[in-house]
Amino acid sequence: MAVRVHLPGPLRAPFGGASSVVVEGGDVRAALDQLVARAPALAAQLFDGGGALRSYVNVYVNDEDVRSLGGLSAPLKDGDTISLVPSIAGGADDDKLAAAQAAMRRAGKVELPLSHEEVRRYSRHLILPEVGLAGQVKLKQARVLLIGVGGLGSPLALYLAAAGVGTLGLVDADVVDETNLQRQVIHGTKDVGRPKLDSAEARIRDINPNVTVEKHETMLTSANALDLFARYDVVADGTDNFPTRYLVNDACVLTGKPNVYGSIFRFEGQASVFALGDGPCYRCLYPEPPPPGMVPSCAEGGVLGILPGIVGLLQANEVVKLVLGVGTPLAGRLLLFDALAMSFRELKLRKDPNCPVCGPNPTVTELIDYEAFCGFEPAPADARTITARELKARLDRGEEVALLDVREPQEFDLCRLPGSTLVPLGELPSKLSELDSTKELVVHCRTGKRSLQAIELLRQAGFSPARLVNLEGGIDAWARDVDPSMPRY
């Protein structure tokens, strides 16, 4: 029976570093005997003097512990997989570390490309054969651009700085808000109100003063993306909206830079590497964006605070692999993570031969208007608005005003305007008949963005524009300017 044996890192050296090998065997014992015959040094690591499997080595057939299948005599069939899972201490071997440090000190006599402080700081990298001195120098010389220092950008910046990436470019124009602190771990309570770039720079310098931080306090646009991307080796996408995501993709393709992609929503995340060599780009996966409002942002739909940490670290891992040139990048693969199920799935991606950006006959050869491409239209010139204070005054006068709240139910539970009716934006098209088109509707959400989309939908459905009013700043403005006792989120 031909079976595949998956090898842990410490057992790969006799097989040239391969993560798995194919052997023959009718049962587990026979398969392992053939493995040892090919690499005799493994015998002492897998078996004791009496030929019994060592107690610190677990063996799985497919996903089942061999002990529940009858031990090493468990039968095998063609295509089965055997996984060897030894215990791992989690640290480096002190003797090897000491020897490596001594070798580095001796090498210091011949103009080592790392300072003695850097040698000590990166010592656990330097004793990895896949990194070593040459790899750490690659990291030191690398230039990585992070689009956003929010949920995904925080773990990216923290771990790339700790790993020794020499130059980190940060693109962000936002300031730290209290609502960021649940997940944007590069910022702290003391940073609220501070530009995110300044907060992130201070934290990065505390982690690793050897890192150069280049701050770009601007929104990424079609006017500046190509120039920015040209200055860096790798781009990591930490954006939270579709226009910028497509902009990052197209700019990466046009400049030939790999796009390390991550996205998050509620309890689920995605990661991949786009625009790497002949691999697919983001548009090969998603040729067009969803209609505005169909997929809520994290601010609208929520996100588990731990999720961006997990996905951002996956991105950081891909960045380091690309810089070092080791391992297999996620190019051509989409990794899906479900935090509730604690499960990963991997899907194969293929390059779209008709892709308008990376295909053989591209039609997108320069950056475009991505707001328009994603269907984000500016508010109509004749759109009516009202401030929170103005609405309060009208309500106090007893004027007849219908209040339409287009947030999600869990937001409605946190706070609401008295007398308001909840119809989530995603449900609005199916509930138009429940609304009185003869009354003036003050439409509101958290900050005023979703309500504008709702007003446009109502206009298209035949509601009179004269009877549709958007609450400027949404219920957040009401809590700020009218009712400070109302929680802000």
C-alpha positions as CSV (number, residue, x, y, z in Angstrom):
1,M,0.0,0.0,0.0
2,A,1.4,3.4,-0.9
3,V,0.9,5.9,1.9
4,R,2.2,9.4,2.5
5,V,4.1,10.1,5.8
6,H,4.0,13.8,6.9
7,L,7.2,14.7,8.7
8,P,7.7,17.3,11.4
9,G,10.5,19.8,11.0
10,P,13.1,18.0,13.2
11,L,12.7,14.8,11.1
12,R,13.0,16.3,7.6
13,A,16.8,16.6,7.2
14,P,17.4,13.0,6.0
15,F,14.9,13.7,3.2
16,G,16.3,16.9,2.0
17,G,13.9,19.0,4.0
18,A,10.8,17.5,2.4
19,S,7.7,17.8,4.5
20,S,6.4,14.4,3.4
21,V,7.5,11.2,1.7
22,V,5.7,8.3,0.2
23,V,6.4,4.8,1.5
24,E,4.9,1.3,1.1
25,G,3.3,-0.7,3.9
26,G,0.3,-2.8,4.7
27,D,0.2,-1.5,8.3
28,V,1.7,1.4,10.3
29,R,4.6,-0.6,11.6
30,A,5.6,-1.7,8.1
31,A,5.4,1.9,6.8
32,L,7.5,3.2,9.6
33,D,10.1,0.4,9.1
34,Q,10.4,1.4,5.5
35,L,10.8,5.1,6.5
36,V,13.6,4.1,8.9
37,A,15.2,1.9,6.3
38,R,15.5,5.0,4.1
39,A,16.8,7.2,7.0
40,P,18.4,4.9,9.7
41,A,19.1,7.9,12.0
42,L,15.3,8.1,12.6
43,A,15.2,4.8,14.4
44,A,16.5,6.1,17.7
45,Q,14.1,9.1,17.5
46,L,11.0,7.0,16.8
47,F,11.6,3.7,18.7
48,D,13.2,2.7,22.0
49,G,15.6,-0.2,22.4
50,G,12.8,-2.8,22.4
51,G,11.3,-1.5,19.2
52,A,8.3,0.2,20.8
53,L,7.2,3.6,19.7
54,R,8.6,6.3,22.0
55,S,6.1,7.8,24.4
56,Y,6.8,11.4,23.2
57,V,5.9,10.5,19.5
58,N,2.3,10.4,18.5
59,V,1.2,8.7,15.2
60,Y,-2.0,9.6,13.3
61,V,-3.5,7.7,10.4
62,N,-5.4,10.3,8.5
63,D,-7.0,12.2,11.4
64,E,-7.2,9.3,13.9
65,D,-4.7,8.6,16.7
66,V,-3.2,5.2,15.9
67,R,-3.7,4.1,19.5
68,S,-7.5,4.1,18.9
69,L,-7.0,2.0,15.7
70,G,-5.0,-0.9,17.3
71,G,-1.5,0.6,17.5
72,L,1.2,0.1,15.0
73,S,-0.5,-3.0,13.6
74,A,-3.4,-0.8,12.3
75,P,-3.9,-1.7,8.7
76,L,-3.4,0.8,5.9
77,K,-5.0,1.3,2.5
78,D,-3.7,3.1,-0.6
79,G,-3.8,6.9,-0.2
80,D,-3.8,6.9,3.6
81,T,-1.6,9.5,5.3
82,I,0.5,9.0,8.4
83,S,1.4,12.1,10.5
84,L,4.3,11.9,13.0
85,V,3.7,14.3,15.9
86,P,6.5,14.5,18.4
87,S,6.3,16.8,21.5
88,I,7.9,20.2,21.0
89,A,9.5,22.2,23.7
90,G,8.8,25.6,22.1
91,G,12.4,27.0,22.4
92,A,15.8,26.8,20.8
93,D,18.4,24.4,21.9
94,D,20.7,26.4,24.2
95,D,23.9,24.6,23.2
96,K,23.1,25.3,19.5
97,L,22.3,28.9,20.3
98,A,25.5,29.4,22.3
99,A,27.5,27.8,19.4
100,A,25.8,30.0,16.9
101,Q,26.4,33.1,18.9
102,A,30.1,32.2,19.4
103,A,30.4,31.7,15.6
104,M,28.8,35.1,15.0
105,R,31.2,36.7,17.4
106,R,34.1,35.1,15.7
107,A,32.7,36.2,12.3
108,G,32.5,39.8,13.7
109,K,36.1,40.1,13.0
110,V,35.4,40.1,9.3
111,E,32.9,42.9,9.1
112,L,29.6,41.1,9.9
113,P,26.6,42.8,8.2
114,L,24.7,42.8,11.5
115,S,25.7,44.6,14.7
116,H,26.4,42.5,17.8
117,E,23.1,43.9,19.2
118,E,21.3,42.7,16.1
119,V,22.9,39.3,16.3
120,R,21.7,38.8,19.8
121,R,18.2,40.3,19.0
122,Y,17.7,38.0,16.0
123,S,19.6,34.9,17.4
124,R,16.5,32.6,17.1
125,H,16.3,33.5,13.4
126,L,20.0,33.2,12.8
127,I,20.1,29.5,14.0
128,L,17.3,28.6,11.6
129,P,18.8,27.1,8.4
130,E,16.0,28.7,6.4
131,V,17.0,32.1,7.6
132,G,20.5,32.3,8.9
133,L,22.7,35.3,8.5
134,A,21.9,35.8,4.8
135,G,18.2,35.7,5.4
136,Q,18.3,38.1,8.3
137,V,20.3,40.6,6.1
138,K,17.5,40.2,3.5
139,L,15.0,41.1,6.1
140,K,17.1,44.1,7.2
141,Q,17.3,45.3,3.6
142,A,13.6,44.7,2.8
143,R,11.1,47.6,2.3
144,V,7.5,46.7,3.1
145,L,4.5,49.0,2.7
146,L,1.5,48.5,5.0
147,I,-1.8,49.9,3.8
148,G,-3.5,50.9,7.1
149,V,-2.4,50.5,10.7
150,G,-5.7,49.3,12.0
151,G,-6.9,45.8,12.8
152,L,-4.8,44.0,10.3
153,G,-2.0,46.6,10.1
154,S,-1.4,46.3,13.9
155,P,-0.1,42.7,14.0
156,L,1.6,43.2,10.7
157,A,3.6,46.2,11.9
158,L,4.3,44.6,15.3
159,Y,5.7,41.3,14.0
160,L,7.4,42.6,10.9
161,A,9.2,45.1,13.1
162,A,10.2,42.4,15.6
163,A,11.4,40.1,12.8
164,G,13.8,42.8,11.6
165,V,12.2,44.1,8.4
166,G,14.4,47.1,7.8
167,T,11.9,49.6,6.5
168,L,8.2,49.8,7.1
169,G,6.1,52.2,5.2
170,L,2.8,53.1,6.8
171,V,-0.2,54.6,5.0
172,D,-3.0,55.9,7.1
173,A,-4.8,59.2,7.6
174,D,-6.9,58.3,10.6
175,V,-6.7,59.1,14.3
176,V,-7.0,56.6,17.2
177,D,-10.5,56.2,18.5
178,E,-11.7,54.3,21.5
179,T,-13.6,51.9,19.3
180,N,-10.3,50.9,17.8
181,L,-8.8,49.6,21.0
182,Q,-10.7,46.3,21.0
183,R,-8.6,45.0,18.1
184,Q,-6.0,47.5,17.0
185,V,-3.4,46.4,19.5
186,I,-0.6,48.7,18.3
187,H,-2.4,51.6,19.8
188,G,-3.2,52.2,23.5
189,T,-5.7,54.1,25.6
190,K,-3.2,57.0,25.9
191,D,-3.2,57.3,22.1
192,V,-6.9,58.1,21.7
193,G,-7.1,61.2,19.5
194,R,-3.5,60.8,18.3
195,P,-2.7,60.2,14.6
196,K,-2.4,56.4,14.1
197,L,0.9,56.9,12.3
198,D,2.4,58.6,15.3
199,S,1.1,56.0,17.7
200,A,2.3,53.1,15.5
201,E,5.7,54.6,15.0
202,A,6.3,55.0,18.7
203,R,5.3,51.4,19.3
204,I,7.5,50.1,16.5
205,R,10.5,52.0,17.7
206,D,10.0,50.6,21.2
207,I,9.9,47.0,19.8
208,N,12.8,47.5,17.5
209,P,14.8,50.7,17.2
210,N,16.7,49.3,14.2
211,V,13.5,49.6,12.0
212,T,13.1,52.7,9.8
213,V,9.5,53.9,9.8
214,E,8.3,55.9,6.8
215,K,5.0,57.6,7.5
216,H,2.6,58.5,4.7
217,E,-0.2,60.4,6.4
218,T,-2.6,60.3,3.4
219,M,-5.4,58.4,1.9
220,L,-4.3,55.9,-0.7
221,T,-5.6,57.2,-4.0
222,S,-5.2,56.6,-7.7
223,A,-3.0,59.7,-7.8
224,N,-0.3,58.5,-5.3
225,A,-0.5,54.7,-5.3
226,L,1.9,53.9,-8.2
227,D,4.6,56.3,-6.9
228,L,4.2,54.8,-3.3
229,F,4.3,51.2,-4.4
230,A,7.3,51.7,-6.6
231,R,9.4,52.5,-3.5
232,Y,8.8,49.2,-1.8
233,D,9.4,45.4,-2.3
234,V,6.1,44.0,-0.9
235,V,2.7,45.5,-0.2
236,A,0.5,44.2,2.6
237,D,-3.2,45.1,2.3
238,G,-4.8,46.0,5.6
239,T,-7.7,47.9,4.1
240,D,-11.4,47.7,5.2
241,N,-13.2,48.9,2.1
242,F,-13.7,47.7,-1.5
243,P,-12.5,50.8,-3.4
244,T,-9.1,50.8,-1.7
245,R,-8.9,47.0,-2.0
246,Y,-9.3,47.1,-5.8
247,L,-6.9,50.1,-5.9
248,V,-4.2,48.1,-4.0
249,N,-4.7,45.2,-6.3
250,D,-4.4,47.1,-9.6
251,A,-1.5,49.2,-8.4
252,C,0.4,46.0,-7.3
253,V,-0.2,44.4,-10.7
254,L,0.9,47.6,-12.6
255,T,4.1,48.0,-10.4
256,G,4.9,44.3,-10.2
257,K,4.7,44.2,-6.4
258,P,3.3,41.2,-4.6
259,N,0.0,41.9,-2.7
260,V,-0.2,40.2,0.6
261,Y,-4.0,40.1,1.2
262,G,-6.1,39.8,4.3
263,S,-9.7,40.5,5.0
264,I,-12.0,40.0,8.1
265,F,-15.6,40.1,8.9
266,R,-17.3,39.2,12.2
267,F,-15.8,35.7,12.9
268,E,-14.3,34.9,9.5
269,G,-11.1,35.8,7.7
270,Q,-9.4,35.3,4.4
271,A,-5.7,35.4,3.4
272,S,-3.8,35.0,0.1
273,V,-0.9,36.4,-1.9
274,F,-2.0,38.1,-5.2
275,A,0.0,39.5,-8.2
276,L,3.0,37.3,-7.5
277,G,4.7,36.3,-10.7
278,D,2.2,34.5,-12.9
279,G,-0.2,34.0,-10.1
280,P,-3.7,35.3,-10.0
281,C,-4.7,38.8,-8.7
282,Y,-7.6,39.8,-6.5
283,R,-9.7,40.6,-9.6
284,C,-9.2,37.0,-10.8
285,L,-11.0,36.0,-7.6
286,Y,-13.6,38.8,-7.4
287,P,-13.9,40.5,-10.8
288,E,-16.5,42.9,-9.5
289,P,-17.3,44.2,-6.0
290,P,-20.7,43.6,-4.3
291,P,-23.2,46.4,-4.5
292,P,-22.7,49.1,-1.9
293,G,-24.3,48.2,1.4
294,M,-24.6,44.4,0.7
295,V,-21.4,43.6,2.7
296,P,-21.2,45.7,5.9
297,S,-17.9,47.0,7.1
298,C,-16.5,45.9,10.5
299,A,-17.9,49.2,11.9
300,E,-21.3,48.2,10.7
301,G,-21.3,44.5,11.1
302,G,-18.8,44.0,14.0
303,V,-15.7,41.9,14.3
304,L,-14.2,39.6,16.9
305,G,-11.3,41.5,18.3
306,I,-8.9,38.5,18.1
307,L,-9.7,37.8,14.4
308,P,-7.6,40.6,12.8
309,G,-4.7,39.4,15.0
310,I,-4.9,35.9,13.6
311,V,-5.3,37.0,9.9
312,G,-2.7,39.8,10.3
313,L,-0.2,37.3,11.6
314,L,-0.9,35.1,8.6
315,Q,-0.1,38.1,6.4
316,A,3.1,38.8,8.3
317,N,4.2,35.2,7.9
318,E,3.6,35.5,4.1
319,V,5.6,38.8,3.9
320,V,8.6,37.2,5.7
321,K,8.5,34.1,3.5
322,L,8.5,36.3,0.4
323,V,11.4,38.4,1.6
324,L,13.4,35.3,2.5
325,G,12.4,33.3,-0.5
326,V,11.5,30.2,1.5
327,G,8.5,28.0,1.8
328,T,5.4,28.0,-0.4
329,P,3.6,31.3,-0.6
330,L,-0.2,31.5,-0.6
331,A,-0.2,32.5,-4.3
332,G,-2.9,30.6,-6.1
333,R,-4.5,29.6,-2.8
334,L,-7.2,31.3,-0.7
335,L,-7.0,30.5,3.0
336,L,-10.3,30.7,4.9
337,F,-10.5,30.9,8.6
338,D,-13.5,30.4,10.8
339,A,-12.9,31.6,14.4
340,L,-16.1,30.0,15.8
341,A,-15.3,26.6,14.4
342,M,-11.5,27.1,14.8
343,S,-11.0,25.7,11.3
344,F,-9.0,26.5,8.3
345,R,-9.9,25.6,4.7
346,E,-7.9,26.1,1.6
347,L,-9.3,26.8,-1.9
348,K,-7.3,26.7,-5.2
349,L,-7.3,29.9,-7.2
350,R,-6.6,30.1,-10.9
351,K,-5.5,33.0,-13.0
352,D,-8.4,34.4,-15.1
353,P,-7.3,34.5,-18.7
354,N,-9.8,37.3,-19.2
355,C,-8.7,39.3,-16.2
356,P,-8.9,43.0,-17.2
357,V,-5.8,43.8,-15.1
358,C,-3.4,40.8,-15.1
359,G,-4.7,38.9,-18.1
360,P,-2.8,38.7,-21.4
361,N,-4.9,41.5,-22.9
362,P,-5.5,43.9,-20.1
363,T,-8.0,46.7,-20.4
364,V,-7.1,48.4,-17.2
365,T,-3.7,49.8,-17.9
366,E,-3.9,52.7,-15.5
367,L,-5.5,53.4,-12.2
368,I,-9.2,54.4,-12.4
369,D,-11.9,56.0,-10.2
370,Y,-12.4,53.1,-7.7
371,E,-15.2,54.8,-5.8
372,A,-17.2,54.9,-9.0
373,F,-16.1,51.3,-9.9
374,C,-17.5,50.1,-6.6
375,G,-20.7,52.0,-7.1
376,F,-20.1,54.6,-4.4
377,E,-21.8,57.7,-5.7
378,P,-21.7,61.1,-4.0
379,A,-24.8,62.2,-2.3
380,P,-27.3,63.9,-4.6
381,A,-26.9,67.6,-4.8
382,D,-30.5,68.0,-3.7
383,A,-30.3,65.6,-0.8
384,R,-31.8,67.0,2.4
385,T,-30.0,66.8,5.7
386,I,-30.7,67.7,9.3
387,T,-28.4,68.0,12.3
388,A,-29.0,66.3,15.5
389,R,-29.8,69.6,17.3
390,E,-32.2,70.6,14.5
391,L,-34.0,67.2,14.8
392,K,-34.3,67.6,18.5
393,A,-35.9,71.0,18.2
394,R,-38.4,69.7,15.7
395,L,-39.3,66.8,17.9
396,D,-39.7,69.1,20.9
397,R,-42.1,71.2,18.9
398,G,-44.2,68.2,18.3
399,E,-43.7,68.1,14.6
400,E,-44.7,64.9,12.9
401,V,-41.5,63.2,11.8
402,A,-41.0,59.5,11.1
403,L,-37.6,58.1,12.2
404,L,-36.2,55.3,10.1
405,D,-33.2,53.5,11.6
406,V,-31.3,51.4,9.1
407,R,-28.7,49.9,11.5
408,E,-28.4,46.3,12.6
409,P,-30.6,44.9,15.4
410,Q,-27.6,44.5,17.8
411,E,-26.8,48.2,17.2
412,F,-30.4,49.1,17.9
413,D,-30.2,47.3,21.2
414,L,-27.3,49.5,22.3
415,C,-29.1,52.8,21.7
416,R,-31.9,54.3,19.7
417,L,-33.9,57.4,19.0
418,P,-37.3,57.5,20.8
419,G,-40.0,56.4,18.5
420,S,-37.7,55.2,15.7
421,T,-38.5,52.2,13.5
422,L,-35.7,49.7,12.8
423,V,-35.4,48.4,9.2
424,P,-31.8,47.2,8.6
425,L,-30.4,48.4,5.3
426,G,-30.1,44.9,3.9
427,E,-33.8,44.3,4.6
428,L,-35.0,47.6,3.3
429,P,-35.8,46.5,-0.3
430,S,-38.2,43.8,0.9
431,K,-39.9,46.1,3.4
432,L,-40.6,49.2,1.3
433,S,-44.4,48.5,1.5
434,E,-44.3,48.8,5.3
435,L,-43.1,52.5,5.1
436,D,-45.5,55.4,4.7
437,S,-44.3,57.3,1.6
438,T,-46.6,60.3,2.5
439,K,-44.7,61.2,5.6
440,E,-41.3,62.9,6.0
441,L,-38.7,60.2,6.8
442,V,-35.6,61.1,8.8
443,V,-33.2,58.2,7.9
444,H,-30.3,57.5,10.2
445,C,-27.6,55.0,11.0
446,R,-24.5,55.2,13.2
447,T,-22.6,57.9,11.3
448,G,-24.7,58.8,8.3
449,K,-23.2,56.7,5.6
450,R,-25.6,53.8,5.4
451,S,-28.6,56.2,5.7
452,L,-27.4,57.9,2.5
453,Q,-27.5,54.6,0.7
454,A,-30.9,53.9,2.1
455,I,-32.2,57.3,0.9
456,E,-30.9,56.6,-2.6
457,L,-32.6,53.2,-2.5
458,L,-35.9,54.9,-1.4
459,R,-35.6,57.5,-4.2
460,Q,-35.2,54.8,-6.8
461,A,-38.3,53.0,-5.3
462,G,-40.4,56.1,-5.9
463,F,-40.2,57.9,-2.6
464,S,-40.3,61.7,-3.0
465,P,-36.8,63.2,-2.4
466,A,-38.5,66.1,-0.7
467,R,-39.7,63.8,2.1
468,L,-36.3,62.0,2.6
469,V,-33.9,63.6,5.2
470,N,-30.5,62.3,6.3
471,L,-29.4,62.7,9.9
472,E,-25.9,64.2,9.7
473,G,-23.5,62.2,11.7
474,G,-26.1,59.6,12.5
475,I,-27.0,58.5,16.0
476,D,-23.4,59.2,17.0
477,A,-24.0,62.9,16.5
478,W,-27.2,62.7,18.6
479,A,-25.2,61.1,21.5
480,R,-22.5,63.7,21.1
481,D,-24.6,66.9,20.7
482,V,-28.1,66.1,22.2
483,D,-28.0,63.2,24.7
484,P,-24.5,62.6,26.3
485,S,-26.0,59.8,28.4
486,M,-26.4,57.7,25.3
487,P,-23.5,55.3,24.7
488,R,-21.3,55.9,21.7
489,Y,-19.8,52.9,19.9
